[in-house]
Amino acid sequence: MNEVIFVTNNKGKIASAKKRLKEVNFKIFEYDLEEPRSDDIKYISKYKVMEAYKLVKKPCISLDSGFWIEELNGFPRAFVNFTLDTIGIKGILKLMEGKTNRNCKFTECLSYYDGKELHQFMGADNGTISKEILGNDTDKKWSDLWYIYIPYGYNKTLAQMTDKERDSRVKYNSIDSMAEFAKWYKANVK
């Protein structure tokens, strides 16, 4: 099976890919791709995978995520990094003070580009926002949002969960973009 290059500098995404893309022959190229300003994660993921392909000149993937808070009209959407760099998770919690609707979701788009065709795979994971920062640091986290994100059906943040709990948790009404890509890749790429 052909090799796919995953271009990312995010340690959490790398750890996740090593677990979830076992059936895909891929290798990591650690590089921090430029991220365009947009609230459309499909556009951002497409832009980044095209940039990645120019860099490695081989079939590659890029993964981009967004975070949507229902009560805040979807804020911060695809502007997660900017939000975390400016107001941080403390600022998000401040914006949520007194709010009863704490529903939120992660969205993700994995883009695959082989130099000719682009394929995109969407994912989502629903949950709620905690009222305080909870949990421990881990090299598996994608984002500081793990300290305030409680997956649907659970009563603790991702940062409070053990590796085993995170890996084996039931993802209610969730779609895993890496799993969707792996199924497609196995069936379509030789």
Backbone as CSV, one residue per row, in Angstrom:
resi,resn,N_x,N_y,N_z,CA_x,CA_y,CA_z,C_x,C_y,C_z
1,MET,0.849,-1.182,0.000,0.000,0.000,0.000,0.890,1.240,0.000
2,ASN,0.488,2.253,-0.763,1.247,3.487,-0.864,1.395,4.179,0.482
3,GLU,2.468,4.944,0.603,2.718,5.691,1.837,2.028,7.054,1.780
4,VAL,1.470,7.448,2.902,0.832,8.757,3.053,1.634,9.535,4.087
5,ILE,1.849,10.802,3.828,2.583,11.653,4.753,1.587,12.518,5.533
6,PHE,1.689,12.471,6.859,0.862,13.326,7.722,1.739,14.488,8.145
7,VAL,1.436,15.662,7.613,2.221,16.854,7.897,1.554,17.609,9.037
8,THR,2.205,17.580,10.199,1.693,18.291,11.369,2.813,18.465,12.378
9,ASN,2.645,19.414,13.249,3.581,19.630,14.341,2.880,19.418,15.685
10,ASN,1.609,19.024,15.640,0.793,18.863,16.842,1.000,17.466,17.435
11,LYS,1.621,17.406,18.602,1.946,16.121,19.247,0.693,15.299,19.545
12,GLY,-0.396,15.945,19.921,-1.630,15.233,20.195,-2.204,14.591,18.940
13,LYS,-2.154,15.309,17.809,-2.641,14.752,16.550,-1.765,13.574,16.106
14,ILE,-0.465,13.682,16.339,0.451,12.595,15.984,0.131,11.351,16.804
15,ALA,-0.043,11.520,18.116,-0.371,10.383,18.989,-1.695,9.760,18.584
16,SER,-2.667,10.585,18.257,-3.976,10.094,17.848,-3.882,9.320,16.532
17,ALA,-3.143,9.851,15.577,-2.995,9.175,14.286,-2.320,7.818,14.437
18,LYS,-1.336,7.720,15.309,-0.640,6.440,15.510,-1.593,5.362,16.013
19,LYS,-2.610,5.762,16.764,-3.607,4.804,17.259,-4.694,4.528,16.236
20,ARG,-5.149,5.573,15.582,-6.358,5.459,14.769,-6.107,5.161,13.294
21,LEU,-4.876,5.278,12.839,-4.579,5.017,11.425,-3.658,3.800,11.258
22,LYS,-3.847,2.803,12.090,-2.977,1.620,12.050,-3.019,0.886,10.716
23,GLU,-4.140,0.952,10.019,-4.261,0.241,8.747,-3.795,1.074,7.553
24,VAL,-3.297,2.258,7.813,-2.804,3.135,6.757,-1.285,3.214,6.879
25,ASN,-0.599,3.014,5.775,0.852,3.134,5.753,1.201,4.620,5.692
26,PHE,1.470,5.206,6.862,1.745,6.638,6.885,2.994,6.922,7.710
27,LYS,3.573,8.069,7.422,4.671,8.542,8.260,4.448,10.019,8.548
28,ILE,5.054,10.445,9.620,4.895,11.825,10.082,6.013,12.698,9.513
29,PHE,5.627,13.864,9.026,6.575,14.902,8.655,6.229,16.080,9.549
30,GLU,7.070,16.303,10.567,6.769,17.361,11.530,7.093,18.726,10.927
31,TYR,6.037,19.486,10.758,6.165,20.803,10.166,4.928,21.604,10.555
32,ASP,5.100,22.866,10.853,3.987,23.731,11.232,3.490,24.452,9.982
33,LEU,2.403,23.947,9.395,1.841,24.532,8.185,1.168,25.870,8.482
34,GLU,1.220,26.766,7.514,0.535,28.052,7.636,-0.969,27.805,7.662
35,GLU,-1.657,28.528,8.519,-3.108,28.380,8.619,-3.787,29.659,8.157
36,PRO,-4.604,29.567,7.101,-5.290,30.772,6.635,-6.372,31.205,7.619
37,ARG,-6.729,32.467,7.587,-7.802,32.987,8.438,-9.142,32.668,7.775
38,SER,-9.904,31.819,8.434,-11.224,31.443,7.940,-11.959,30.748,9.073
39,ASP,-13.293,30.780,9.042,-14.033,30.013,10.038,-14.565,28.709,9.432
40,ASP,-14.055,28.341,8.259,-14.452,27.126,7.548,-13.327,26.094,7.650
41,ILE,-13.526,25.060,8.481,-12.445,24.096,8.674,-12.166,23.262,7.422
42,LYS,-13.174,23.084,6.561,-12.928,22.370,5.296,-11.963,23.175,4.425
43,TYR,-12.170,24.474,4.346,-11.277,25.328,3.571,-9.866,25.313,4.158
44,ILE,-9.765,25.442,5.482,-8.453,25.458,6.141,-7.721,24.139,5.901
45,SER,-8.419,23.022,6.073,-7.814,21.708,5.881,-7.357,21.526,4.430
46,LYS,-8.186,21.966,3.480,-7.812,21.879,2.059,-6.569,22.725,1.782
47,TYR,-6.565,23.938,2.263,-5.425,24.830,2.062,-4.149,24.195,2.606
48,LYS,-4.245,23.641,3.832,-3.063,23.069,4.478,-2.574,21.807,3.775
49,VAL,-3.491,20.959,3.297,-3.039,19.744,2.619,-2.402,20.088,1.271
50,MET,-2.882,21.119,0.601,-2.267,21.565,-0.654,-0.851,22.099,-0.389
51,GLU,-0.706,22.851,0.690,0.623,23.336,1.085,1.532,22.168,1.457
52,ALA,0.980,21.196,2.162,1.752,20.011,2.557,2.241,19.253,1.327
53,TYR,1.370,19.127,0.334,1.759,18.402,-0.877,2.903,19.124,-1.602
54,LYS,2.846,20.442,-1.666,3.939,21.206,-2.290,5.254,20.961,-1.570
55,LEU,5.178,20.745,-0.282,6.350,20.537,0.560,6.932,19.128,0.398
56,VAL,6.081,18.100,0.461,6.579,16.709,0.468,6.477,16.009,-0.881
57,LYS,5.656,16.523,-1.782,5.464,15.970,-3.128,5.077,14.495,-3.124
58,LYS,4.275,14.111,-2.130,3.754,12.749,-1.998,2.319,12.852,-1.481
59,PRO,1.518,11.786,-1.646,0.174,11.819,-1.071,0.259,12.158,0.420
60,CYS,-0.604,13.060,0.850,-0.508,13.504,2.239,-1.882,13.818,2.825
61,ILE,-1.887,13.945,4.140,-3.107,14.310,4.855,-2.826,15.497,5.772
62,SER,-3.895,16.205,6.038,-3.863,17.312,6.985,-5.162,17.241,7.776
63,LEU,-5.095,17.587,9.043,-6.272,17.544,9.902,-6.442,18.893,10.570
64,ASP,-7.637,19.433,10.464,-7.919,20.695,11.139,-9.184,20.555,11.954
65,SER,-9.229,21.262,13.073,-10.360,21.135,13.998,-10.963,22.490,14.321
66,GLY,-12.207,22.450,14.718,-12.906,23.627,15.207,-13.616,23.269,16.502
67,PHE,-14.026,24.275,17.245,-14.728,24.069,18.502,-15.915,25.018,18.523
68,TRP,-17.103,24.470,18.702,-18.336,25.234,18.594,-19.060,25.246,19.929
69,ILE,-19.322,26.427,20.465,-20.068,26.572,21.715,-21.446,27.118,21.358
70,GLU,-22.455,26.305,21.618,-23.833,26.640,21.233,-24.281,28.001,21.770
71,GLU,-24.077,28.230,23.045,-24.540,29.450,23.712,-23.873,30.705,23.158
72,LEU,-22.692,30.554,22.566,-21.934,31.697,22.044,-22.010,31.763,20.520
73,ASN,-23.132,31.285,19.962,-23.348,31.296,18.505,-22.227,30.619,17.726
74,GLY,-21.672,29.567,18.306,-20.640,28.800,17.630,-19.211,29.232,17.939
75,PHE,-19.024,30.369,18.562,-17.668,30.832,18.917,-16.946,29.730,19.699
76,PRO,-15.661,29.483,19.436,-14.716,30.177,18.555,-14.612,29.602,17.143
77,ARG,-15.399,28.576,16.827,-15.392,27.951,15.497,-13.985,27.502,15.130
78,ALA,-13.497,27.899,13.971,-12.159,27.484,13.537,-11.058,28.359,14.132
79,PHE,-11.437,29.376,14.898,-10.450,30.285,15.479,-9.992,29.818,16.863
80,VAL,-9.847,28.530,17.029,-9.478,27.947,18.319,-8.104,28.441,18.775
81,ASN,-7.105,28.324,17.916,-5.749,28.718,18.318,-5.679,30.196,18.691
82,PHE,-6.313,31.046,17.886,-6.329,32.475,18.187,-7.009,32.727,19.535
83,THR,-8.133,32.053,19.762,-8.875,32.214,21.012,-8.033,31.769,22.205
84,LEU,-7.388,30.627,22.074,-6.566,30.122,23.177,-5.346,31.010,23.416
85,ASP,-4.795,31.585,22.340,-3.639,32.475,22.485,-4.012,33.825,23.093
86,THR,-5.272,34.232,22.960,-5.678,35.551,23.457,-6.407,35.449,24.802
87,ILE,-7.602,34.864,24.817,-8.352,34.815,26.085,-8.140,33.503,26.843
88,GLY,-7.688,32.470,26.151,-7.408,31.191,26.809,-8.668,30.501,27.324
89,ILE,-8.466,29.357,27.973,-9.631,28.626,28.487,-10.264,29.363,29.668
90,LYS,-9.474,30.143,30.387,-10.053,30.959,31.467,-11.027,31.982,30.885
91,GLY,-10.675,32.571,29.753,-11.557,33.536,29.093,-12.833,32.885,28.580
92,ILE,-12.700,31.671,28.054,-13.894,30.947,27.600,-14.814,30.678,28.788
93,LEU,-14.233,30.226,29.897,-15.042,29.975,31.092,-15.698,31.261,31.596
94,LYS,-14.999,32.379,31.492,-15.554,33.675,31.905,-16.772,34.019,31.036
95,LEU,-16.651,33.789,29.718,-17.774,34.049,28.812,-18.973,33.153,29.116
96,MET,-18.718,31.988,29.712,-19.779,31.025,29.994,-20.376,31.173,31.398
97,GLU,-19.853,32.107,32.190,-20.388,32.302,33.543,-21.880,32.591,33.488
98,GLY,-22.642,31.881,34.311,-24.082,32.085,34.398,-24.884,31.468,33.262
99,LYS,-24.229,30.821,32.328,-24.929,30.218,31.189,-25.363,28.796,31.554
100,THR,-26.603,28.467,31.246,-27.085,27.107,31.517,-26.859,26.183,30.333
101,ASN,-26.907,26.714,29.112,-26.628,25.899,27.929,-25.115,25.802,27.761
102,ARG,-24.541,24.644,28.087,-23.101,24.461,28.024,-22.718,23.480,26.904
103,ASN,-23.661,23.246,25.964,-23.402,22.321,24.861,-22.330,22.861,23.931
104,CYS,-21.485,21.952,23.462,-20.418,22.318,22.550,-20.058,21.095,21.710
105,LYS,-19.209,21.294,20.728,-18.718,20.154,19.960,-17.394,20.493,19.301
106,PHE,-16.581,19.457,19.163,-15.395,19.526,18.323,-15.831,19.117,16.924
107,THR,-15.337,19.786,15.927,-15.510,19.343,14.552,-14.112,19.181,13.973
108,GLU,-14.003,18.301,12.992,-12.689,18.105,12.385,-12.856,17.759,10.915
109,CYS,-11.858,18.106,10.148,-11.834,17.762,8.732,-10.451,17.215,8.406
110,LEU,-10.420,15.980,7.962,-9.179,15.378,7.479,-9.211,15.458,5.964
111,SER,-8.183,16.055,5.384,-8.074,16.168,3.931,-6.931,15.295,3.443
112,TYR,-7.207,14.564,2.361,-6.211,13.719,1.698,-6.028,14.265,0.291
113,TYR,-4.774,14.436,-0.121,-4.488,14.922,-1.473,-3.316,14.135,-2.029
114,ASP,-3.509,13.584,-3.241,-2.474,12.766,-3.868,-1.802,13.467,-5.044
115,GLY,-2.046,14.748,-5.185,-1.488,15.499,-6.306,-2.491,15.683,-7.426
116,LYS,-3.558,14.885,-7.409,-4.602,14.972,-8.435,-5.977,15.176,-7.819
117,GLU,-6.295,14.350,-6.818,-7.631,14.389,-6.226,-7.576,14.755,-4.744
118,LEU,-8.584,15.517,-4.333,-8.756,15.894,-2.936,-9.960,15.142,-2.387
119,HIS,-9.807,14.524,-1.232,-10.911,13.871,-0.530,-10.930,14.417,0.886
120,GLN,-12.124,14.756,1.371,-12.252,15.309,2.717,-13.202,14.459,3.546
121,PHE,-12.868,14.293,4.814,-13.618,13.452,5.737,-13.920,14.265,6.987
122,MET,-15.215,14.451,7.253,-15.641,15.272,8.381,-15.889,14.422,9.624
123,GLY,-15.615,15.006,10.769,-15.870,14.347,12.045,-16.448,15.335,13.038
124,ALA,-17.069,14.805,14.087,-17.630,15.655,15.138,-17.739,14.852,16.422
125,ASP,-17.572,15.530,17.549,-17.702,14.910,18.867,-18.414,15.905,19.779
126,ASN,-19.603,15.522,20.259,-20.433,16.417,21.063,-20.128,16.295,22.549
127,GLY,-20.347,17.392,23.260,-20.129,17.383,24.698,-20.644,18.643,25.349
128,THR,-20.116,18.907,26.539,-20.471,20.116,27.289,-19.192,20.739,27.841
129,ILE,-19.318,21.971,28.294,-18.182,22.682,28.877,-18.301,22.635,30.393
130,SER,-17.208,22.270,31.043,-17.175,22.241,32.507,-17.249,23.670,33.043
131,LYS,-17.432,23.805,34.349,-17.498,25.136,34.962,-16.134,25.599,35.458
132,GLU,-15.145,24.682,35.404,-13.789,25.031,35.835,-12.771,24.190,35.071
133,ILE,-11.514,24.571,35.185,-10.428,23.836,34.546,-10.161,22.588,35.376
134,LEU,-10.226,21.424,34.697,-10.080,20.153,35.390,-9.166,19.214,34.620
135,GLY,-8.330,18.468,35.347,-7.535,17.426,34.709,-6.050,17.676,34.731
136,ASN,-5.350,16.719,34.148,-3.887,16.718,34.132,-3.364,16.898,32.719
137,ASP,-2.148,17.399,32.633,-1.501,17.571,31.333,-1.140,16.208,30.767
138,THR,-1.205,16.082,29.449,-0.834,14.843,28.770,-0.277,15.180,27.397
139,ASP,0.648,14.374,26.915,1.201,14.610,25.584,0.226,14.171,24.493
140,LYS,-0.906,13.604,24.881,-1.905,13.134,23.928,-2.911,14.242,23.554
141,LYS,-2.933,15.326,24.324,-3.942,16.368,24.082,-3.649,17.138,22.795
142,TRP,-4.717,17.479,22.121,-4.613,18.303,20.928,-4.634,19.769,21.301
143,SER,-5.291,20.066,22.412,-5.596,21.453,22.725,-5.859,21.603,24.220
144,ASP,-5.686,22.810,24.723,-6.038,23.087,26.122,-7.534,22.954,26.379
145,LEU,-8.332,22.897,25.333,-9.774,22.692,25.498,-10.073,21.378,26.212
146,TRP,-9.140,20.441,26.204,-9.316,19.161,26.909,-9.597,19.376,28.389
147,TYR,-9.140,20.495,28.953,-9.340,20.770,30.384,-10.765,21.201,30.715
148,ILE,-11.535,21.598,29.690,-12.902,22.071,29.947,-13.953,21.303,29.146
149,TYR,-13.532,20.386,28.295,-14.462,19.639,27.430,-14.851,18.313,28.074
150,ILE,-16.157,18.142,28.311,-16.699,16.895,28.853,-17.450,16.197,27.725
151,PRO,-16.955,15.043,27.257,-17.650,14.344,26.168,-19.063,13.933,26.578
152,TYR,-19.966,13.934,25.611,-21.351,13.536,25.842,-21.386,12.141,26.465
153,GLY,-22.196,11.994,27.520,-22.341,10.703,28.187,-21.356,10.484,29.325
154,TYR,-20.499,11.468,29.593,-19.480,11.342,30.646,-19.596,12.498,31.626
155,ASN,-18.899,12.369,32.767,-18.958,13.419,33.779,-17.575,13.949,34.134
156,LYS,-16.620,13.740,33.237,-15.278,14.292,33.455,-14.691,14.778,32.136
157,THR,-13.760,15.717,32.249,-13.130,16.275,31.050,-12.188,15.247,30.427
158,LEU,-11.827,15.485,29.175,-10.843,14.614,28.515,-9.535,14.603,29.300
159,ALA,-9.161,15.733,29.887,-7.914,15.826,30.647,-7.983,15.064,31.966
160,GLN,-9.184,14.791,32.475,-9.333,14.004,33.703,-9.301,12.499,33.428
161,MET,-9.575,12.121,32.193,-9.634,10.705,31.847,-8.238,10.110,31.732
162,THR,-8.131,8.837,32.077,-6.874,8.116,31.854,-6.774,7.835,30.349
163,ASP,-5.589,7.451,29.904,-5.423,7.088,28.493,-6.400,5.981,28.120
164,LYS,-6.551,5.008,28.999,-7.447,3.877,28.739,-8.898,4.346,28.621
165,GLU,-9.319,5.230,29.509,-10.693,5.757,29.452,-10.934,6.525,28.154
166,ARG,-9.975,7.358,27.755,-10.125,8.129,26.517,-10.176,7.207,25.309
167,ASP,-9.298,6.204,25.299,-9.222,5.308,24.144,-10.442,4.407,24.011
168,SER,-11.050,4.044,25.126,-12.162,3.087,25.071,-13.530,3.742,25.242
169,ARG,-13.572,5.066,25.358,-14.857,5.716,25.605,-15.798,5.550,24.408
170,VAL,-17.056,5.456,24.724,-18.088,5.405,23.697,-18.279,6.821,23.174
171,LYS,-18.258,6.965,21.875,-18.445,8.286,21.275,-19.867,8.363,20.730
172,TYR,-20.765,8.828,21.589,-22.176,8.934,21.238,-22.385,9.953,20.115
173,ASN,-23.096,9.555,19.089,-23.417,10.445,17.970,-22.182,11.157,17.414
174,SER,-21.039,10.481,17.441,-19.808,11.085,16.955,-19.371,10.428,15.655
175,ILE,-18.641,11.176,14.884,-18.029,10.651,13.667,-16.545,10.956,13.757
176,ASP,-15.717,9.949,13.538,-14.269,10.061,13.625,-13.708,10.209,12.214
177,SER,-13.181,11.384,11.884,-12.687,11.626,10.528,-11.511,10.713,10.172
178,MET,-10.664,10.389,11.137,-9.540,9.488,10.856,-10.037,8.084,10.533
179,ALA,-11.044,7.616,11.264,-11.608,6.285,10.998,-12.289,6.267,9.632
180,GLU,-13.003,7.345,9.295,-13.661,7.423,7.986,-12.624,7.412,6.866
181,PHE,-11.539,8.158,7.051,-10.465,8.172,6.058,-9.829,6.787,5.934
182,ALA,-9.535,6.140,7.063,-8.881,4.821,7.033,-9.724,3.808,6.268
183,LYS,-11.042,3.815,6.487,-11.938,2.896,5.754,-11.891,3.189,4.257
184,TRP,-12.002,4.457,3.901,-11.969,4.842,2.493,-10.629,4.475,1.866
185,TYR,-9.542,4.773,2.551,-8.203,4.534,2.023,-7.980,3.033,1.772
186,LYS,-8.375,2.219,2.719,-8.208,0.770,2.590,-8.985,0.239,1.375
187,ALA,-10.159,0.792,1.136,-11.015,0.319,0.032,-10.625,0.905,-1.329
188,ASN,-9.967,2.066,-1.346,-9.755,2.769,-2.619,-8.324,2.984,-3.068
189,VAL,-7.360,2.876,-2.181,-5.972,3.155,-2.552,-5.153,1.893,-2.415
190,LYS,-4.478,1.527,-3.445,-3.661,0.296,-3.429,-2.195,0.629,-3.388
